[in-house]
Amino acid sequence: MNGKALVLAGAIALLAAGCGTSRVNGPAAGKPAVAAVEPQARNPVRPAVSDSETLLAYFDHVRKLPAAEFAREVEVVRKLYARERTDVVRMRYAILLSAPAAAPGDEARAMEFLDPLLKSADAGIRALATLLSAQIQEQRRVQGLQQKLDALMSLDKSMLERGR
């Protein structure tokens, strides 16, 4: 798993861990220490899903898409963004542009989409935008280091060939 996927997978795990708690009755004075689920937990009402949770699930979905489906998803979200310029749609577009299957150079466009979200009033959206922005910056740094390494290896190879 690359660094990009690892960071967001960790965020998904943290978010999921905070969402799955249930209350149980604990021991009280004179009562046996048997954990019993409260009646309301038998028929739980699913809590409303936040935009952040939806976007994290979307990221997980997008990174698994085959190339053809990914391309269709990009087109669908591009058209959606042309109609609805909401923070959630903007974030979806940034997620797509920063995905491993995205075209080279799309991370720059993703950063343009993230910039206004880094100032969003919605703390969840702002946190996700910060996370994705940091991930893109780290990916750029790694790519830069890889280019330098490739250049050094090429220089080394040419020096060895000259020495022969």
C-alpha positions in Angstrom: 0.0 0.0 0.0 1.5 3.4 -0.9 1.8 6.2 1.5 -1.2 8.0 0.1 -3.5 5.1 0.6 -2.0 4.3 4.0 -2.7 7.8 5.4 -6.3 7.9 4.3 -6.9 4.2 5.3 -5.7 5.2 8.8 -8.1 8.1 8.8 -10.9 5.8 7.8 -10.1 3.3 10.5 -10.0 6.1 13.2 -13.3 7.5 12.0 -14.9 4.1 12.0 -13.6 3.2 15.4 -15.3 6.3 16.8 -18.6 5.5 15.2 -19.1 1.9 16.3 -19.6 2.3 20.1 -22.6 0.9 21.9 -23.7 1.3 25.5 -24.0 -1.6 27.8 -25.2 -1.9 31.4 -22.3 -2.5 33.8 -22.2 -3.9 37.3 -23.9 -1.9 40.0 -24.1 -2.4 43.7 -25.8 -5.7 44.4 -26.3 -6.6 40.7 -24.3 -9.3 38.8 -21.6 -8.2 36.5 -23.4 -9.3 33.3 -23.2 -7.0 30.4 -26.6 -6.6 28.8 -27.4 -4.5 25.8 -29.8 -1.7 26.5 -33.2 -2.1 24.8 -32.6 0.8 22.4 -29.5 -1.0 21.0 -31.6 -4.0 19.9 -33.2 -1.8 17.2 -30.6 0.8 16.7 -31.4 3.9 14.7 -28.5 4.4 12.4 -27.0 7.8 13.2 -26.8 10.3 10.4 -23.7 9.9 8.4 -21.5 13.0 8.2 -20.1 14.4 5.0 -16.6 13.5 6.3 -17.6 9.8 6.7 -19.2 9.8 3.2 -16.1 11.3 1.7 -13.8 8.8 3.4 -15.9 6.0 2.1 -15.8 7.6 -1.3 -12.0 7.7 -1.2 -11.9 4.0 -0.3 -14.3 3.2 -3.2 -12.4 5.3 -5.8 -9.0 3.8 -5.1 -10.4 0.3 -5.9 -12.0 1.3 -9.3 -10.7 -0.2 -12.5 -9.3 2.3 -15.0 -12.4 2.4 -17.2 -14.8 2.9 -14.2 -12.4 5.5 -12.8 -12.5 7.5 -16.0 -16.3 7.4 -16.0 -16.4 8.5 -12.4 -14.1 11.5 -13.2 -16.5 12.5 -16.0 -19.6 12.1 -13.8 -18.1 14.2 -11.0 -16.7 16.8 -13.4 -20.3 17.3 -14.8 -21.7 17.3 -11.2 -19.2 20.0 -10.2 -20.2 22.1 -13.2 -23.8 22.1 -11.8 -23.2 22.0 -8.0 -20.1 23.8 -6.6 -20.6 22.6 -3.0 -17.8 21.7 -0.7 -18.7 18.0 -0.8 -18.6 17.9 -4.6 -15.4 19.9 -4.7 -13.8 17.4 -2.2 -15.0 14.5 -4.3 -13.3 16.0 -7.4 -10.1 16.6 -5.4 -10.1 13.0 -4.2 -10.4 11.8 -7.8 -7.7 14.1 -9.1 -5.3 12.9 -6.3 -6.0 9.2 -6.7 -3.3 6.9 -8.0 -5.3 6.3 -11.2 -5.5 10.0 -12.0 -3.6 11.5 -14.9 -0.1 12.8 -14.3 -0.2 16.4 -13.1 -3.8 16.2 -11.8 -2.5 16.6 -8.3 -1.9 20.3 -9.1 -5.6 20.6 -10.0 -6.5 18.7 -6.9 -4.6 21.3 -4.8 -6.5 24.1 -6.5 -9.8 22.4 -5.5 -8.6 21.9 -2.0 -7.4 25.5 -1.4 -10.9 26.9 -0.6 -11.7 23.8 1.5 -8.7 24.5 3.8 -10.7 27.5 5.0 -14.1 25.8 5.2 -16.4 26.5 8.1 -17.1 22.7 8.2 -14.4 21.3 10.5 -14.8 17.8 9.0 -14.4 19.0 5.4 -11.5 21.2 6.5 -9.7 18.3 8.3 -10.1 16.1 5.2 -8.9 18.8 2.9 -5.8 19.3 5.2 -5.2 15.6 5.2 -5.5 15.2 1.4 -3.4 18.3 0.8 -0.6 16.9 3.1 -0.8 13.6 1.3 -0.4 15.3 -2.1 2.5 17.4 -0.9 4.2 14.2 0.5 3.6 12.4 -2.8 5.2 15.4 -4.7 8.2 15.2 -2.4 8.6 11.5 -3.0 8.3 12.0 -6.7 11.0 14.7 -6.6 13.3 12.5 -4.6 12.7 9.7 -7.1 13.6 12.0 -10.0 16.8 13.0 -8.2 17.7 9.3 -7.6 17.0 8.4 -11.2 19.2 11.3 -12.4 22.0 10.2 -10.0 21.7 6.6 -11.2 21.9 7.7 -14.8 24.9 9.9 -14.1 26.6 6.9 -12.4 25.9 4.7 -15.3 27.3 7.1 -17.8 30.4 7.6 -15.7 30.9 3.8 -15.6 30.5 3.6 -19.3 33.1 6.3 -19.9 35.5 4.6 -17.6 35.5 1.5 -19.7 
